Amino acid sequence: MQKFLTGRPTSEIAQELLGKKLTFKSADELMSAYIVEDEAYVGVKDQAAHAFQNRRTPKNEPLYHEAGTIYIYQMRTQLLLNLITQGENDPQGVLIRAVQPHDGLTDFRSNRPVQSIYELTSGPGKLMQAFGIPKALKGTLLNQGPLCLDLENPLTPTKIRKSGRVGVPNKGIWTNELLRYFVKGNPYVSKMRKRDADFKQFGWENNK
């Protein structure tokens, strides 16, 4: 895990996370989903990052911990999931913005009842609610508790698209930096237009 989450720019790691599987064990149920959209936050120089200009508080302390640390923060009523990259005291990470459910679909739907399955996990707050991931995991490590990142047998995107990050206004050049990455055509990607969605292969080369 440490090797995967270090040694390369966070922007590259964010792209390589697409198609990797997140798993969460709640009670006796195992839920999993493939990452289809994320955003890179590249540390103290990044005006949109919580660690901009070395800002360090009890709330964002996990940003400064080792790679693989889980950083969960609250925005209004929603919880958002970030995975820390790089080494200690280099506060960079990846915001997980959308996932494609795999195991435990009944539990996903129970946690977040919606009409369209594609609205189930098509946003950072939505996926946290659907998984049922608690804020108490903030500061813990991936793969040492109920939340794991499975690097084995990933799906491979046919094409990765880039854009500016969502909801990042008035941050100078960082407002439009191409640090949001998503699987082209995957219908679970946030703001994916129906006419652009691939409902057959879901944007994967090796769709199962």
Secondary structure, 3 states (H helix, E strand, C coil): CCCCCCCCCHHHHHHHHCCCEEEEEECCEEEEEEEEEEEEECHHHCCCCCCHHHCCCCCCHHHHCCCCEEEEEEECCEEEEEEEECCCCCCEEEEEEEEEECCCHHHHHHHCCCCCHHHCCCCHHHHHHHHCCCHHHCCCECCCCCEEEECCCCCCECCEEEECCCCCCCCHHHHCCCCEEEECCCCCCCCCCHHHCCCCCCCECCCC
